[in-house]
Amino acid sequence: MLARRTKTLLRRAGLLPKIRAAAPAEPPPAPPASPQLTPDGRYIVTADLKQKLHAHGIDTSPPAGAMALPADCVLESPCSLQSMEIFGRIAIGSFSYAVNGYYNNVTLGRYVSIGESVQMGRGDHSIAWLSTSPFFYLPHPVFNVGRDFEGAASLHAFRPDLTDREPFVQGRTIVVENDVWIGHGAYIRQGVRIGTGAIVGAHAVVTRDVPPYAIVAGNPGRVVRYRFDDALIARLLASRWWTLAPWQLQGIDVSRPAASIDALEARVAAEEPYQPRIVRLTELL
Ligand SMILES: CC(C)(COP(=O)(O)OP(=O)(O)OC[C@H]1O[C@@H](n2cnc3c(N)ncnc32)[C@H](O)[C@@H]1OP(=O)(O)O)[C@@H](O)C(=O)NCCC(=O)NCCS
């Protein structure tokens, strides 16, 4: 055994390895947080999920825990959900946003702008049955109530007899194409398609498909005019300019589309389409 002083001298002379302080042990990785679900089976946007969405280019406004998203949620980056209430399946294209409102089975293209309190895909009740009440067609409890009232035990035990009944089907998909602007408080009926470049006026009730570049207003929604003449609409649709990102359109005078259409077509031909990251909610959980 070498004396401590001898070891120190040998170390200083480089003849014994230096003593290194033991590296602090790495903390074990935190177990992945298990996804939190709402009673209707949607994923709560926890702080962790909100941060992941943000990092992948998806903007959400409500604080952690105050928003929920369905499993079937496919989002192109960047897009902004702000305070949307999303129930059934949703797909949203890049550069699109909605301020808030209700969405059920909706596909939004690129560059879609949606104002406040828009309602898309509200479900119908059973119109042709004896009753429109969900007590007769929902296979699960209609109310979330306690047991201290007349009939409570029977209510909790009750389920409608749905055997041999025509299924009550709803939730036809709404398709909103590209560069559509939907004004404040509009109601869009399930199953409707809104064409590229269309505008839906404030408080319009849209029950029928909307042609590309039409401006629709009123209740029921009617075409009040078209944004551009037929020839320009045809060239804009054929150009598919929305496949490019805003920075790829720099230098095009977007305020004068008729004067810029040649340059726009040339730009689309010259540029590679923007390839967004596609965010599937289930891959972030
Ligand atoms: C539809 C809108 C874009 C205007 O389009 P426009 O073609 O310039 O419309 P005009 O003002 O020339 O009006 C054309 C006709 O449509 C009617 N109209 C316009 N907007 C309407 C609306 N929201 N509801 C019912 N009718 C409407 C006009 O009264 C006019 O009818 P008339 O020809 O019988 O007089 C605009 O009125 C609108 O609704 N904007 C939405 C604003 C909004 O919600 N902003 C929130 C931020 S996203």
The ligand as an SDF file (V2000), in Angstrom:
LIG
                    3D

 48 50  0  0  0  0  0  0  0  0999 V2000
  -70.6610   38.7550  -46.8930 C   0  0  0  0  0  0  0  0  0  0  0  0
  -69.7130   39.9320  -46.6390 C   0  0  0  0  0  0  0  0  0  0  0  0
  -68.2710   39.4510  -46.7400 C   0  0  0  0  0  0  0  0  0  0  0  0
  -69.9420   41.0460  -47.6610 C   0  0  0  0  0  0  0  0  0  0  0  0
  -69.8690   40.5590  -48.9910 O   0  0  0  0  0  0  0  0  0  0  0  0
  -70.1940   41.5600  -50.2150 P   0  0  0  0  0  0  0  0  0  0  0  0
  -70.3360   40.7780  -51.4460 O   0  0  0  0  0  0  0  0  0  0  0  0
  -69.1970   42.6690  -50.2020 O   0  0  0  0  0  0  0  0  0  0  0  0
  -71.6360   42.0440  -49.7810 O   0  0  0  0  0  0  0  0  0  0  0  0
  -72.3780   43.4170  -50.0470 P   0  0  0  0  0  0  0  0  0  0  0  0
  -72.1690   44.2720  -48.8650 O   0  0  0  0  0  0  0  0  0  0  0  0
  -72.0610   43.9550  -51.4230 O   0  0  0  0  0  0  0  0  0  0  0  0
  -73.8680   42.8800  -50.0530 O   0  0  0  0  0  0  0  0  0  0  0  0
  -74.4000   42.0740  -51.0620 C   0  0  0  0  0  0  0  0  0  0  0  0
  -75.7930   41.6430  -50.6290 C   0  0  0  0  0  0  0  0  0  0  0  0
  -75.6460   40.6750  -49.5940 O   0  0  0  0  0  0  0  0  0  0  0  0
  -76.2990   41.0950  -48.3970 C   0  0  0  0  0  0  0  0  0  0  0  0
  -75.4550   40.6780  -47.2790 N   0  0  0  0  0  0  0  0  0  0  0  0
  -74.1580   40.9450  -47.0700 C   0  0  0  0  0  0  0  0  0  0  0  0
  -73.7250   40.3490  -45.9630 N   0  0  0  0  0  0  0  0  0  0  0  0
  -74.7830   39.7000  -45.4240 C   0  0  0  0  0  0  0  0  0  0  0  0
  -74.9540   38.9050  -44.3000 C   0  0  0  0  0  0  0  0  0  0  0  0
  -73.9250   38.6410  -43.4690 N   0  0  0  0  0  0  0  0  0  0  0  0
  -76.1620   38.3660  -44.0690 N   0  0  0  0  0  0  0  0  0  0  0  0
  -77.1930   38.6210  -44.9300 C   0  0  0  0  0  0  0  0  0  0  0  0
  -77.0840   39.3660  -46.0330 N   0  0  0  0  0  0  0  0  0  0  0  0
  -75.8890   39.9130  -46.2750 C   0  0  0  0  0  0  0  0  0  0  0  0
  -76.3850   42.6100  -48.5490 C   0  0  0  0  0  0  0  0  0  0  0  0
  -77.4550   43.1030  -47.7910 O   0  0  0  0  0  0  0  0  0  0  0  0
  -76.6100   42.7670  -50.0180 C   0  0  0  0  0  0  0  0  0  0  0  0
  -77.9470   42.4620  -50.3210 O   0  0  0  0  0  0  0  0  0  0  0  0
  -78.7640   43.3560  -51.4330 P   0  0  0  0  0  0  0  0  0  0  0  0
  -78.0200   43.1380  -52.7160 O   0  0  0  0  0  0  0  0  0  0  0  0
  -80.1280   42.7570  -51.4060 O   0  0  0  0  0  0  0  0  0  0  0  0
  -78.6890   44.7540  -50.9490 O   0  0  0  0  0  0  0  0  0  0  0  0
  -69.9430   40.6100  -45.2790 C   0  0  0  0  0  0  0  0  0  0  0  0
  -71.2400   41.2090  -45.2720 O   0  0  0  0  0  0  0  0  0  0  0  0
  -69.8480   39.6840  -44.1000 C   0  0  0  0  0  0  0  0  0  0  0  0
  -70.7870   39.0030  -43.7190 O   0  0  0  0  0  0  0  0  0  0  0  0
  -68.6320   39.6780  -43.5140 N   0  0  0  0  0  0  0  0  0  0  0  0
  -68.3260   38.8340  -42.3660 C   0  0  0  0  0  0  0  0  0  0  0  0
  -67.6740   39.6850  -41.2740 C   0  0  0  0  0  0  0  0  0  0  0  0
  -67.2940   38.8510  -40.0980 C   0  0  0  0  0  0  0  0  0  0  0  0
  -68.0030   37.9730  -39.6630 O   0  0  0  0  0  0  0  0  0  0  0  0
  -66.1300   39.1280  -39.5650 N   0  0  0  0  0  0  0  0  0  0  0  0
  -65.6100   38.3630  -38.4360 C   0  0  0  0  0  0  0  0  0  0  0  0
  -64.1830   38.1890  -38.5840 C   0  0  0  0  0  0  0  0  0  0  0  0
  -63.7660   36.6110  -39.2760 S   0  0  0  0  0  0  0  0  0  0  0  0
  1  2  1  0
  2  3  1  0
  2  4  1  0
  2 36  1  0
  4  5  1  0
  5  6  1  0
  6  7  2  0
  6  8  1  0
  6  9  1  0
  9 10  1  0
 10 11  2  0
 10 12  1  0
 10 13  1  0
 13 14  1  0
 14 15  1  0
 15 16  1  0
 15 30  1  0
 16 17  1  0
 17 18  1  0
 17 28  1  0
 18 19  1  0
 18 27  1  0
 19 20  2  0
 20 21  1  0
 21 22  1  0
 21 27  2  0
 22 23  1  0
 22 24  2  0
 24 25  1  0
 25 26  2  0
 26 27  1  0
 28 29  1  0
 28 30  1  0
 30 31  1  0
 31 32  1  0
 32 33  2  0
 32 34  1  0
 32 35  1  0
 36 37  1  0
 36 38  1  0
 38 39  2  0
 38 40  1  0
 40 41  1  0
 41 42  1  0
 42 43  1  0
 43 44  2  0
 43 45  1  0
 45 46  1  0
 46 47  1  0
 47 48  1  0
M  END
$$$$
